[in-house]
Amino acid sequence: MDQSKIRNVAIIAHVDHGKTTLVDQLFKNSGMFRDNQEVSERLMDSMDLEKERGITITAKNGSYKYRDYWINIIDTPGHADFGGQVERVLRMADGALLLVDAQEGPMPQTYFVLKKALENNLPVIVVINKIDKPAARCEWVVDQVFDLFVKLNAPDHILDFPIVYASAKNGFSLLDPEDPVVDGGTMEHISQMIVDHTPAPSGDKDKPLQMQVGTIDYSPYLGRLGIGKVVNGTMELNQPIVVARRDGSIKPVRISKIFRFECDEKVAVDSAGVGEIVAVAGMDDVTVGVTFTDSENPTPLPLITIDPPTISMNFVPNDSPFAGKEGKFVTSRHIGERLQKEVLSDVALQYSVLEDAVGFRVSGRGELHLSILIEKMRREGYEFQVTRPQVILKEVDGRTFEPFEKLTVDVDEQYQGAVIEKLGKLKGQMEEMSNFNGMARMVFSIPTRGLLGYRSQFMTDTKGMGMMAYVFDEYAPYAGEISHRVNGVLVVKENCTAVAFALFNLQERGKLFVGPGAPLYQGQIVGECSRSNDLVVNPGKGKKLTNMRASGSDEAVILTPYTDMSLEDCIAYINDDELVEVTPESIRLRKKPGPKIRG
């Protein structure tokens, strides 16, 4: 492939600003699909979890043809917890499309991903997306984006960024938001901008081979595939090469398959030249960051630097009375092997063996980062328990430092008082505030500890109408104690099955998490107590039957609907003396086994 006709571009944006939908439209407009071909929506969201949640979790590659150019697209996650994916795939790109919502403007993750793009000296094309929104304010958004570039000390040549206005959902792009949309519109302006403003990949085809693995894929037939950009040299089938590993060691391998991306599919090719993004088979234990290089003159590329994790949790084998009933993989060896497999492809994740107990300490970028891993594992048949998330503290010159987040909230003005009050108690410091159309936008600096479990409170305080987003900011001095949960819990006295009659009587004691018919065991948590102490209860206590009948004593039992907590809710809810039991079929809360439960 002609090196000068290749363009490698990463699409970066805050979560839910329309990256994956934009990629869909670029592919459809390229003419690479037949007219009668059925094309799924959000084509690049390949994981079940991505389709269910509507977010991108792992970075993915695709490509399309525009005129006589070959454009490789790298779709990156928009959520701060998956920032490790963004950091490493930007090495493959020669330019970036920065997508910004025409109403919301730049959000915390926009700041994070743009900073990473500028660190890699990538030229940036700004796409103002969702211009069809009734409350779109394109001029204001462009000003905000410019201010963001200035704040990040962007060089002058990048400050003069090209702008395209688009509605990815409706499939049109414009150079001026006031221009009319002709014949339904096309995405041609974006493709033309990529060709005009993104440089062709640099590199020399006559130099020794260099290709650094940025992401990992898996094929049931070929095993692990390393995906990366050929920086120098040429790669051919059955070529004997060496792999320079992260620890500095060298291992000889032979390339068995090379795949090029066409739309979202892989197509086998015989060779790949400078600038091409390909998937390579031939090494079973390939990991992110290794370099495929020439066997006679090995020259590894510098390792990718990744920001450190900020939160950790313990993954321990399940030892509840129901252990082993629902899961396929239940031992600590199973859990350890699965974590080892995960860290090979997710470099932002770390784990170590616990010294004082059986299990593992797993560290990641945030609650969502770890909860997605837990959800993936339970869907694969794993059964285990997890502890409450803890922030990772640092000691500097005898002082304790903790991670702080930059939190942005958008709420209706009538709720801003409640939000400010709650965040103040969580040690949040307000840094900015602005109002637009009856909505208030506030920016806080807040300890990561304060945000653990805050999202559900925030949604309650704003009646489900608020939006919050955060990104890691810095390590700062420890902010002091933060109260977690005020209420105690309802703890099961003995193994039983929940009975409607007993639950009806427990309703006045607090909020229930289970319904009638649920099998329960001693120490399991079935609800939140209305007071600050834990209460031992018997949800299996049935009504005593007699042959006497009395008026008014046999009314039907009417239960208030119980709170069905998601995995994220459970992780955020528990205290230090509690565990979340995770199996393929159930998520349960329980007290840690030990001394008698206080009540």
C-alpha positions as CSV (number, residue, x, y, z in Angstrom):
1,M,0.0,0.0,0.0
2,D,1.3,3.5,-0.9
3,Q,2.6,5.1,2.3
4,S,1.6,8.6,1.2
5,K,-2.1,7.5,0.7
6,I,-2.5,6.1,4.3
7,R,-4.1,8.2,7.1
8,N,-4.2,6.9,10.7
9,V,-6.6,8.9,12.9
10,A,-7.9,8.3,16.5
11,I,-11.4,9.5,17.4
12,I,-11.3,10.9,21.0
13,A,-14.1,12.4,23.0
14,H,-16.0,12.5,26.3
15,V,-18.3,9.5,26.9
16,D,-21.6,9.7,24.9
17,H,-20.6,12.4,22.5
18,G,-21.2,10.2,19.5
19,K,-17.8,8.6,18.5
20,T,-19.0,5.1,17.6
21,T,-22.1,6.5,15.7
22,L,-19.7,8.8,13.7
23,V,-17.5,5.8,12.8
24,D,-20.7,4.0,11.6
25,Q,-21.5,6.9,9.3
26,L,-18.0,7.2,7.9
27,F,-18.1,3.5,7.0
28,K,-21.5,3.7,5.4
29,N,-20.5,6.7,3.4
30,S,-17.4,5.0,2.1
31,G,-19.4,2.7,-0.2
32,M,-17.7,-0.4,1.2
33,F,-21.1,-1.9,2.1
34,R,-23.5,-3.3,-0.5
35,D,-26.8,-1.5,-0.9
36,N,-28.7,-4.6,0.4
37,Q,-26.2,-5.4,3.2
38,E,-27.5,-5.3,6.7
39,V,-25.3,-3.2,8.9
40,S,-25.7,-3.2,12.6
41,E,-25.8,0.0,14.6
42,R,-22.7,1.0,16.6
43,L,-20.7,-1.5,14.5
44,M,-17.5,-1.0,16.6
45,D,-19.1,-1.9,19.9
46,S,-18.3,-5.6,19.8
47,M,-18.6,-6.6,23.5
48,D,-22.0,-7.4,24.9
49,L,-21.4,-5.0,27.8
50,E,-20.7,-2.2,25.3
51,K,-23.9,-2.8,23.5
52,E,-25.9,-2.9,26.7
53,R,-24.4,0.2,28.3
54,G,-24.0,2.2,25.1
55,I,-20.4,3.0,25.9
56,T,-17.0,2.1,24.4
57,I,-14.9,0.0,26.8
58,T,-12.0,-1.2,24.7
59,A,-10.2,0.7,21.8
60,K,-10.9,-0.9,18.4
61,N,-9.6,-0.6,14.9
62,G,-11.4,-0.2,11.6
63,S,-10.7,1.4,8.2
64,Y,-12.4,2.6,5.0
65,K,-11.5,3.8,1.6
66,Y,-12.0,7.5,0.6
67,R,-11.2,8.2,-3.0
68,D,-7.7,6.7,-3.4
69,Y,-6.9,7.1,0.3
70,W,-6.9,4.4,3.0
71,I,-8.1,5.8,6.3
72,N,-7.5,3.8,9.5
73,I,-9.8,4.7,12.3
74,I,-9.1,4.0,16.0
75,D,-12.2,4.2,18.1
76,T,-11.3,5.0,21.7
77,P,-13.3,4.8,25.0
78,G,-14.8,8.0,26.3
79,H,-14.9,7.1,30.0
80,A,-12.1,8.2,32.3
81,D,-11.8,4.7,33.9
82,F,-10.7,3.3,30.5
83,G,-8.1,6.0,29.9
84,G,-5.3,3.4,29.8
85,Q,-6.8,2.3,26.5
86,V,-6.5,5.9,25.1
87,E,-2.9,6.4,26.2
88,R,-1.5,3.3,24.4
89,V,-3.5,3.5,21.1
90,L,-2.6,7.1,20.4
91,R,0.9,5.8,19.5
92,M,-0.7,4.2,16.4
93,A,-2.3,7.5,15.2
94,D,-0.8,10.4,13.2
95,G,-3.8,12.7,13.9
96,A,-6.9,12.9,16.0
97,L,-10.6,13.8,15.6
98,L,-11.8,15.5,18.7
99,L,-15.5,15.1,19.0
100,V,-17.4,17.7,21.2
101,D,-21.2,17.8,21.9
102,A,-22.7,21.0,20.4
103,Q,-24.7,21.6,23.6
104,E,-22.5,20.3,26.4
105,G,-19.1,21.5,25.2
106,P,-15.8,20.1,26.4
107,M,-16.2,17.8,29.4
108,P,-13.6,16.4,31.9
109,Q,-12.7,13.4,29.7
110,T,-12.3,15.8,26.7
111,Y,-9.6,17.5,28.7
112,F,-7.9,14.2,29.5
113,V,-7.9,12.7,26.0
114,L,-6.9,16.0,24.4
115,K,-3.9,16.3,26.8
116,K,-2.8,12.8,25.8
117,A,-3.1,13.7,22.1
118,L,-1.1,16.9,22.5
119,E,1.6,15.0,24.4
120,N,2.0,12.8,21.3
121,N,2.1,16.0,19.1
122,L,-0.9,14.9,17.0
123,P,-2.6,17.5,14.8
124,V,-6.3,17.8,15.9
125,I,-9.4,18.2,13.8
126,V,-12.4,19.4,15.9
127,V,-15.8,18.0,15.1
128,I,-18.8,19.7,16.7
129,N,-21.3,16.9,16.8
130,K,-25.0,16.8,17.5
131,I,-25.7,20.2,15.9
132,D,-29.3,19.0,15.4
133,K,-30.0,19.4,19.1
134,P,-32.5,22.2,19.9
135,A,-30.1,23.7,22.5
136,A,-27.0,23.5,20.4
137,R,-24.6,26.5,20.8
138,C,-21.8,26.0,18.3
139,E,-20.0,29.3,18.7
140,W,-19.8,28.9,22.5
141,V,-18.5,25.4,22.1
142,V,-15.8,26.5,19.7
143,D,-14.7,29.2,22.2
144,Q,-14.6,26.6,25.0
145,V,-12.5,24.2,22.9
146,F,-10.1,27.0,22.0
147,D,-9.8,27.9,25.7
148,L,-9.1,24.2,26.5
149,F,-6.3,24.1,23.9
150,V,-4.8,27.3,25.4
151,K,-5.1,25.8,29.0
152,L,-3.2,22.8,27.8
153,N,-0.4,24.9,26.2
154,A,-1.0,23.7,22.7
155,P,1.6,24.9,20.2
156,D,0.5,27.7,17.8
157,H,0.2,25.5,14.7
158,I,-2.3,23.2,16.6
159,L,-4.2,26.2,18.0
160,D,-5.3,27.0,14.5
161,F,-7.4,23.8,14.3
162,P,-9.9,23.0,11.5
163,I,-13.6,22.7,12.5
164,V,-16.3,20.5,11.0
165,Y,-20.0,20.6,12.2
166,A,-21.8,17.3,12.1
167,S,-24.8,15.3,13.2
168,A,-23.5,11.7,13.2
169,K,-27.0,10.4,14.0
170,N,-28.5,12.0,10.9
171,G,-25.4,11.3,8.7
172,F,-24.4,14.8,7.6
173,S,-21.5,17.2,8.0
174,L,-21.1,20.9,7.3
175,L,-18.3,23.4,7.2
176,D,-20.6,26.1,8.6
177,P,-23.6,25.3,10.9
178,E,-25.7,27.8,9.0
179,D,-25.3,26.0,5.7
180,P,-28.3,24.0,4.4
181,V,-28.2,20.2,4.4
182,V,-28.3,19.0,0.7
183,D,-30.0,15.7,-0.2
184,G,-29.8,14.3,3.3
185,G,-26.1,15.2,3.5
186,T,-22.9,13.1,3.6
187,M,-19.8,12.8,5.9
188,E,-17.5,13.8,3.0
189,H,-16.3,17.0,4.8
190,I,-14.9,14.9,7.6
191,S,-13.1,12.5,5.4
192,Q,-11.7,15.4,3.3
193,M,-10.5,17.1,6.5
194,I,-8.7,13.9,7.6
195,V,-6.9,13.7,4.2
196,D,-6.0,17.4,4.2
197,H,-4.9,17.9,7.8
198,T,-3.6,14.5,9.0
199,P,0.0,13.8,7.8
200,A,0.9,10.5,6.1
201,P,2.7,8.1,8.5
202,S,6.4,8.7,8.7
203,G,8.9,5.9,8.6
204,D,11.4,4.2,6.2
205,K,10.5,0.9,4.5
206,D,14.3,0.1,4.1
207,K,15.0,0.2,7.8
208,P,14.8,-2.8,10.1
209,L,11.2,-3.8,11.1
210,Q,9.6,-2.1,14.0
211,M,6.0,-2.6,15.1
212,Q,4.7,-1.9,18.7
213,V,1.6,-3.7,19.9
214,G,-1.0,-1.2,21.1
215,T,-4.0,-3.6,21.6
216,I,-4.7,-7.3,21.9
217,D,-7.4,-9.3,20.1
218,Y,-8.2,-12.9,20.3
219,S,-9.0,-15.5,17.7
220,P,-10.4,-18.9,18.6
221,Y,-8.3,-20.4,15.8
222,L,-5.0,-18.4,16.0
223,G,-4.9,-17.4,19.7
224,R,-3.7,-14.0,20.7
225,L,-3.3,-11.3,18.0
226,G,-1.1,-8.2,18.5
227,I,-2.4,-5.1,16.8
228,G,-0.2,-2.2,16.0
229,K,1.3,0.2,13.4
230,V,4.3,-0.7,11.3
231,V,6.7,2.1,12.1
232,N,9.7,1.1,10.0
233,G,10.5,-1.8,7.6
234,T,8.2,-4.3,6.0
235,M,6.4,-7.3,7.6
236,E,5.8,-10.5,5.6
237,L,4.2,-13.9,6.2
238,N,6.6,-16.5,7.8
239,Q,9.2,-13.9,8.3
240,P,11.5,-14.8,11.2
241,I,11.5,-11.9,13.7
242,V,12.1,-11.3,17.4
243,V,9.8,-9.8,20.0
244,A,11.4,-7.3,22.5
245,R,9.4,-7.8,25.7
246,R,8.5,-5.3,28.4
247,D,11.2,-6.7,30.7
248,G,13.9,-6.2,28.0
249,S,14.2,-9.9,27.0
250,I,14.2,-11.0,23.3
251,K,12.2,-14.0,22.0
252,P,12.3,-15.3,18.4
253,V,8.9,-15.8,16.7
254,R,7.6,-16.5,13.2
255,I,4.7,-14.5,11.8
256,S,1.9,-17.0,10.9
257,K,-0.9,-14.5,9.8
258,I,-1.2,-10.8,9.0
259,F,-4.6,-9.1,9.0
260,R,-5.6,-5.7,7.6
261,F,-8.8,-4.0,8.8
262,E,-11.6,-3.3,6.3
263,C,-14.5,-1.6,8.0
264,D,-14.8,-3.6,11.2
265,E,-13.5,-6.9,9.8
266,K,-10.1,-8.4,9.4
267,V,-8.8,-9.5,6.0
268,A,-5.7,-11.7,5.6
269,V,-2.8,-10.2,3.6
270,D,0.7,-11.4,2.7
271,S,2.6,-8.3,3.8
272,A,2.3,-4.9,5.5
273,G,4.3,-1.7,4.9
274,V,5.1,1.4,6.8
275,G,2.1,3.1,8.3
276,E,-0.3,0.2,8.0
277,I,-2.2,-0.9,11.1
278,V,-2.4,-4.7,11.2
279,A,-3.2,-7.6,13.5
280,V,-0.4,-10.2,13.7
281,A,-0.6,-13.9,14.8
282,G,2.4,-16.0,15.8
283,M,3.1,-15.4,19.5
284,D,0.9,-16.9,22.2
285,D,1.9,-14.7,25.1
286,V,2.0,-11.3,23.2
287,T,1.3,-8.4,25.5
288,V,0.7,-4.7,25.1
289,G,3.8,-2.6,24.6
290,V,6.1,-5.3,23.1
291,T,7.9,-4.6,19.8
292,F,8.1,-6.9,16.8
293,T,11.5,-6.2,15.4
294,D,14.2,-7.5,13.0
295,S,16.0,-10.6,14.2
296,E,19.5,-9.4,13.0
297,N,19.2,-5.9,14.3
298,P,16.6,-5.7,17.1
299,T,15.6,-2.1,17.9
300,P,12.7,-2.0,20.4
301,L,10.5,1.1,20.5
302,P,10.3,3.0,23.9
303,L,7.7,1.5,26.2
304,I,4.3,3.2,26.6
305,T,4.0,5.1,29.9
306,I,0.6,4.6,31.6
307,D,-0.8,6.6,34.5
308,P,-0.9,4.7,37.8
309,P,-4.1,3.1,39.2
310,T,-6.0,5.0,41.9
311,I,-8.4,2.4,43.4
312,S,-7.9,-1.2,44.6
313,M,-10.2,-4.0,45.7
314,N,-9.6,-7.5,47.1
315,F,-10.9,-10.5,45.0
316,V,-11.2,-13.5,47.3
317,P,-12.6,-17.0,46.8
318,N,-16.3,-17.4,47.8
319,D,-16.6,-19.0,51.2
320,S,-20.4,-18.4,51.8
321,P,-22.8,-21.3,52.6
322,F,-23.8,-21.2,48.9
323,A,-20.3,-21.4,47.6
324,G,-19.8,-23.5,44.4
325,K,-23.5,-23.9,43.7
326,E,-23.7,-21.4,40.8
327,G,-20.2,-20.8,39.4
328,K,-17.9,-23.0,37.3
329,F,-14.6,-21.4,38.3
330,V,-14.4,-21.0,42.1
331,T,-10.8,-21.5,43.4
332,S,-8.2,-18.8,43.9
333,R,-6.1,-20.5,41.2
334,H,-8.9,-19.9,38.7
335,I,-9.2,-16.3,39.7
336,G,-5.4,-15.8,39.5
337,E,-5.2,-17.2,36.0
338,R,-8.1,-15.0,34.8
339,L,-6.5,-11.9,36.3
340,Q,-3.1,-12.8,34.6
341,K,-4.9,-13.0,31.3
342,E,-6.6,-9.6,31.8
343,V,-3.4,-7.7,32.7
344,L,-1.8,-8.9,29.4
345,S,-4.4,-6.9,27.5
346,D,-5.2,-4.1,30.0
347,V,-2.0,-2.4,31.1
348,A,-3.9,0.1,33.4
349,L,-4.8,-2.9,35.6
350,Q,-2.5,-4.4,38.2
351,Y,-2.8,-7.2,40.7
352,S,-0.8,-8.8,43.5
353,V,-1.3,-11.8,45.8
354,L,-2.6,-11.0,49.3
355,E,-0.1,-11.7,52.1
356,D,-2.5,-12.0,55.0
357,A,-5.3,-14.0,53.3
358,V,-6.2,-16.1,50.2
359,G,-7.0,-13.9,47.3
360,F,-5.7,-11.0,45.2
361,R,-5.5,-7.2,45.5
362,V,-6.6,-5.7,42.1
363,S,-5.9,-2.1,41.3
364,G,-7.5,0.0,38.5
365,R,-8.5,3.5,37.4
366,G,-11.9,3.7,39.1
367,E,-15.1,1.9,40.2
368,L,-16.3,1.4,36.7
369,H,-13.0,0.0,35.5
370,L,-13.1,-2.7,38.2
371,S,-16.8,-3.4,38.0
372,I,-16.6,-4.1,34.3
373,L,-13.9,-6.6,35.0
374,I,-16.0,-8.2,37.7
375,E,-19.1,-8.3,35.3
376,K,-17.0,-9.9,32.6
377,M,-15.7,-12.6,35.0
378,R,-19.1,-13.5,36.4
379,R,-20.5,-13.8,32.8
380,E,-17.6,-16.2,32.1
381,G,-18.6,-18.5,35.0
382,Y,-16.4,-17.2,37.8
383,E,-17.7,-17.1,41.4
384,F,-15.8,-15.0,44.0
385,Q,-16.2,-12.2,46.6
386,V,-15.0,-8.6,46.5
387,T,-14.3,-6.1,49.3
388,R,-15.1,-2.4,49.4
389,P,-12.9,-0.3,47.0
390,Q,-10.0,1.6,48.7
391,V,-8.1,4.5,47.3
392,I,-4.3,4.0,46.8
393,L,-2.5,6.5,49.1
394,K,1.0,7.7,48.7
395,E,3.6,8.8,51.3
396,V,5.6,11.9,50.3
397,D,8.1,13.4,52.8
398,G,6.2,12.0,55.7
399,R,2.8,13.4,54.5
400,T,-0.1,11.3,53.2
401,F,-1.3,12.1,49.7
402,E,-4.5,10.8,48.0
403,P,-6.0,10.9,44.5
404,F,-8.3,13.8,43.6
405,E,-10.8,14.0,40.8
406,K,-12.0,16.9,38.6
407,L,-15.8,16.5,38.8
408,T,-18.1,18.4,36.5
409,V,-21.9,18.3,37.3
410,D,-24.7,19.7,35.1
411,V,-27.9,20.1,37.1
412,D,-31.2,22.0,37.1
413,E,-30.7,25.3,39.1
414,Q,-33.3,24.2,41.6
415,Y,-31.1,21.2,42.7
416,Q,-27.8,22.9,42.8
417,G,-28.0,23.8,46.5
418,A,-28.5,20.1,47.5
419,V,-25.6,19.0,45.3
420,I,-23.2,21.7,46.7
421,E,-24.2,20.8,50.3
422,K,-23.6,17.0,49.7
423,L,-20.3,17.5,47.9
424,G,-19.1,19.9,50.6
425,K,-19.6,17.1,53.2
426,L,-17.5,14.8,50.9
427,K,-14.6,17.4,51.0
428,G,-15.4,18.7,47.5
429,Q,-14.1,22.3,46.7
430,M,-16.0,24.2,44.0
431,E,-13.7,25.8,41.4
432,E,-16.1,27.0,38.7
433,M,-19.8,27.7,38.2
434,S,-21.8,28.9,35.2
435,N,-25.5,29.0,34.3
436,F,-27.2,28.4,30.9
437,N,-30.9,27.9,30.0
438,G,-31.9,27.2,33.7
439,M,-29.0,24.6,34.0
440,A,-26.0,25.1,36.3
441,R,-22.6,23.7,35.5
442,M,-20.2,23.3,38.5
443,V,-16.7,22.0,38.6
444,F,-15.3,20.6,41.8
445,S,-12.0,19.2,43.0
446,I,-12.9,16.2,45.2
447,P,-11.0,13.2,46.8
448,T,-11.6,10.0,44.9
449,R,-12.9,8.6,48.2
450,G,-15.7,11.1,48.2
451,L,-17.0,9.9,44.9
452,L,-17.2,6.2,45.8
453,G,-20.9,5.5,45.9
454,Y,-21.9,9.1,45.3
455,R,-23.6,8.6,41.9
456,S,-26.8,7.0,43.3
457,Q,-27.1,9.8,45.9
458,F,-26.6,12.4,43.1
459,M,-29.3,10.8,40.9
460,T,-31.7,10.9,43.9
461,D,-30.9,14.5,44.8
462,T,-31.4,15.7,41.2
463,K,-34.5,13.5,40.6
464,G,-32.6,11.6,37.9
465,M,-32.1,14.7,35.8
466,G,-28.4,15.5,36.6
467,M,-25.3,14.6,34.8
468,M,-21.9,14.0,36.4
469,A,-18.5,13.2,34.9
470,Y,-15.1,13.1,36.5
471,V,-11.4,12.5,35.6
472,F,-8.3,11.9,37.7
473,D,-6.7,15.3,38.5
474,E,-3.7,14.9,40.8
475,Y,-2.4,13.5,44.1
476,A,-3.0,16.1,46.9
477,P,-2.6,16.1,50.7
478,Y,-5.1,13.8,52.5
479,A,-8.4,15.6,53.0
480,G,-9.5,14.0,56.3
481,E,-12.2,11.6,57.3
482,I,-15.3,11.2,55.1
483,S,-18.3,9.5,56.5
484,H,-19.4,6.7,54.2
485,R,-22.8,5.2,55.2
486,V,-24.9,6.3,58.2
487,N,-27.4,3.5,58.3
488,G,-26.9,-0.1,59.5
489,V,-28.1,-3.2,57.7
490,L,-30.6,-6.0,58.2
491,V,-28.6,-9.3,58.7
492,V,-30.1,-12.7,58.4
493,K,-30.2,-14.8,61.6
494,E,-30.1,-18.3,60.1
495,N,-30.4,-20.2,56.8
496,C,-33.9,-19.8,55.4
497,T,-36.1,-18.9,52.5
498,A,-37.6,-15.4,52.5
499,V,-41.3,-15.4,53.3
500,A,-43.7,-12.5,52.3
501,F,-45.3,-12.4,55.8
502,A,-41.9,-11.9,57.5
503,L,-40.8,-9.3,54.9
504,F,-44.0,-7.4,55.4
505,N,-43.2,-7.0,59.1
506,L,-39.6,-6.1,58.3
507,Q,-40.6,-3.2,56.0
508,E,-41.0,-0.8,58.9
509,R,-37.5,-1.6,60.1
510,G,-35.9,-0.4,56.9
511,K,-35.4,-0.8,53.1
512,L,-35.4,-4.3,51.7
513,F,-33.0,-5.7,49.0
514,V,-34.7,-9.1,48.5
515,G,-38.2,-10.4,47.6
516,P,-40.2,-13.4,48.8
517,G,-38.9,-16.8,47.7
518,A,-35.2,-15.8,47.8
519,P,-32.9,-18.4,49.4
520,L,-30.9,-16.8,52.3
521,Y,-28.1,-17.8,54.6
522,Q,-26.8,-16.6,58.0
523,G,-24.9,-13.4,57.7
524,Q,-26.4,-12.3,54.4
525,I,-27.6,-8.7,54.2
526,V,-31.3,-8.4,53.1
527,G,-31.8,-4.6,53.6
528,E,-30.8,-1.3,55.1
529,C,-31.8,-0.6,58.7
530,S,-33.6,2.7,59.4
531,R,-31.2,3.3,62.3
532,S,-27.4,3.4,62.5
533,N,-27.0,0.0,64.1
534,D,-27.1,-3.4,62.4
535,L,-30.2,-5.5,63.1
536,V,-30.3,-9.3,63.1
537,V,-33.6,-10.4,61.6
538,N,-35.5,-13.6,60.5
539,P,-37.0,-13.1,57.1
540,G,-38.1,-16.8,57.0
541,K,-40.5,-16.6,59.9
542,G,-44.0,-17.7,58.7
543,K,-47.4,-16.9,60.1
544,K,-48.6,-19.2,62.9
545,L,-51.7,-21.0,61.6
546,T,-54.7,-21.7,63.9
547,N,-58.3,-22.8,63.2
548,M,-59.6,-19.5,64.6
549,R,-60.7,-16.8,62.2
550,A,-61.1,-13.1,63.2
551,S,-62.2,-10.1,61.2
552,G,-59.3,-8.1,59.9
553,S,-56.5,-10.5,60.7
554,D,-56.2,-12.2,57.4
555,E,-55.8,-9.4,54.9
556,A,-53.5,-10.0,52.0
557,V,-49.8,-9.1,52.6
558,I,-48.9,-6.0,50.5
559,L,-45.1,-5.6,50.1
560,T,-43.4,-2.4,49.0
561,P,-41.2,-3.2,45.9
562,Y,-37.7,-4.1,47.1
563,T,-34.6,-2.3,45.9
564,D,-32.9,-4.4,43.2
565,M,-29.2,-3.3,43.4
566,S,-26.8,-3.5,40.5
567,L,-23.2,-4.7,40.8
568,E,-22.0,-1.0,40.9
569,D,-24.6,-0.1,43.5
570,C,-23.5,-3.1,45.7
571,I,-19.8,-2.2,45.4
572,A,-20.5,1.4,46.3
573,Y,-22.8,0.5,49.2
574,I,-20.8,-1.9,51.4
575,N,-18.7,-1.0,54.4
576,D,-15.2,-2.4,55.3
577,D,-16.8,-5.3,57.3
578,E,-18.9,-6.4,54.4
579,L,-18.5,-8.3,51.1
580,V,-20.2,-8.6,47.7
581,E,-20.6,-12.2,46.7
582,V,-20.6,-12.4,42.9
583,T,-21.7,-15.5,40.9
584,P,-22.9,-16.0,37.3
585,E,-26.5,-16.0,38.6
586,S,-26.6,-13.8,41.7
587,I,-25.1,-10.7,43.4
588,R,-25.5,-10.9,47.2
589,L,-24.3,-8.7,50.1
590,R,-23.0,-10.3,53.2
591,K,-21.1,-9.6,56.4
592,K,-17.5,-10.8,56.6
593,P,-17.4,-14.1,58.5
594,G,-15.9,-13.6,62.0
595,P,-17.1,-12.6,65.4
596,K,-20.8,-12.5,66.3
597,I,-22.7,-9.8,64.4
598,R,-23.4,-6.8,66.5
599,G,-27.1,-5.8,66.7
